[in-house]
Amino acid sequence: MQLTDFDYDLPPELIAQQPAEPRDSARLLNCLGQSHQHQQISNLPDILQKGDILVVNNTKVIPALLSGTRGAGKARFTLLKRTAPDRWTAFAKPAKKCPIGTIVTFNDGLSCEVVDTYDGGEVEIAFSASGTALDEAILAQGAMPLPPYIKREGGPNEEDEANYQTLFARHSGAVAAPTAGLHFTDALTAQLNKAGVEVAEVTLHVGAGTFLPVKVDDISAHKMHSEWGALDEDTASRLNEARAAGRRIICVGTTSLRILETVWQKFGKFEAFSGETDIFITPGFPIGSADMLMTNFHLPKSTLLMLVSAFSGYDFMKETYRVAVEERYRFFSYGDACLLERQTS
């Protein structure tokens, strides 16, 4: 398929700049039965069934946006992936003014040197601190790495520190939020539990590559970014028992689906796993790990839009996005969500 097959027109005012308040008051486009019903996230306990398992991503976003000075100028890094105790790959801005050898200083004696450069503004930086000392410095000095379509004068604010983190966040390592999980509240999870809906946790440390544009016309030529994920033995056992009993497995977000499908494709069932995955799910991919998917509305021409088109069918998702735009749903990270069924034919 071609990249243009995944394009659509989106009025800029539909890009959410703030989350719904409370979180579970966001709208939910319920697409079960290949229909379109307009509901709210808070309706989930009535929509789901006793015995369903919601699979959530428990990754925690680190404050991966670091701002410093390089000589008389400024520089900003969005951390991507740790490569050594003292090194990260990162997006640099301005990239052209951060060649190899550039020294950037931050507060409290922290500094870094650009030691390598790559395509697309990506660099490798070596910090003056290492290990847990570097972790603590990043926590103290970094800011939430909001995606570029969320506009903030002066950068992310204190509200974003809470808003851009899910209720399930436990394991630090993500540089972007698993945004479908942002809709959950303590009250909603208590209601789901009362309705007999279980929650299971997986980990996928979401990378900033999730926002990178696809640059090839033929999507089969796209090289997918890699992310680290894990499925523990207890959760794998619970999911296998649910599948054997005919109970539904519902992924909260594309990141949860990516780690489950990585395991499913590797073993043909759920087993304990930890490691990197660069799985690329496009229409025609034989998804087998989940029955349903709750997810936000994704960017045009994005790998995530390709994934949902694989999950529920290309034609149906085109119509779903047309309906969402027409009905003025809010899009992207702080926006509304849809609930999808896996296409089985």
Secondary structure as GFF3:
##gff-version 3
##sequence-region A 1 345
A	DSSP	three_ten_helix	3	6	.	.	.	ID=ss1
A	DSSP	three_ten_helix	12	14	.	.	.	ID=ss2
A	DSSP	three_ten_helix	23	25	.	.	.	ID=ss3
A	DSSP	beta_strand	27	30	.	.	.	ID=ss4
A	DSSP	three_ten_helix	32	34	.	.	.	ID=ss5
A	DSSP	beta_strand	37	40	.	.	.	ID=ss6
A	DSSP	three_ten_helix	41	43	.	.	.	ID=ss7
A	DSSP	alpha_helix	44	47	.	.	.	ID=ss8
A	DSSP	beta_strand	53	57	.	.	.	ID=ss9
A	DSSP	beta_strand	59	61	.	.	.	ID=ss10
A	DSSP	beta_strand	65	70	.	.	.	ID=ss11
A	DSSP	beta_strand	73	84	.	.	.	ID=ss12
A	DSSP	beta_strand	87	93	.	.	.	ID=ss13
A	DSSP	three_ten_helix	95	97	.	.	.	ID=ss14
A	DSSP	beta_strand	103	105	.	.	.	ID=ss15
A	DSSP	beta_strand	111	117	.	.	.	ID=ss16
A	DSSP	three_ten_helix	119	121	.	.	.	ID=ss17
A	DSSP	beta_strand	122	127	.	.	.	ID=ss18
A	DSSP	alpha_helix	131	141	.	.	.	ID=ss19
A	DSSP	alpha_helix	158	163	.	.	.	ID=ss20
A	DSSP	beta_strand	171	174	.	.	.	ID=ss21
A	DSSP	three_ten_helix	179	183	.	.	.	ID=ss22
A	DSSP	alpha_helix	186	194	.	.	.	ID=ss23
A	DSSP	beta_strand	198	204	.	.	.	ID=ss24
A	DSSP	three_ten_helix	208	211	.	.	.	ID=ss25
A	DSSP	three_ten_helix	219	221	.	.	.	ID=ss26
A	DSSP	beta_strand	227	231	.	.	.	ID=ss27
A	DSSP	alpha_helix	233	244	.	.	.	ID=ss28
A	DSSP	beta_strand	249	252	.	.	.	ID=ss29
A	DSSP	alpha_helix	254	267	.	.	.	ID=ss30
A	DSSP	beta_strand	273	277	.	.	.	ID=ss31
A	DSSP	beta_strand	292	296	.	.	.	ID=ss32
A	DSSP	alpha_helix	303	312	.	.	.	ID=ss33
A	DSSP	alpha_helix	314	326	.	.	.	ID=ss34
A	DSSP	beta_strand	337	341	.	.	.	ID=ss35
###
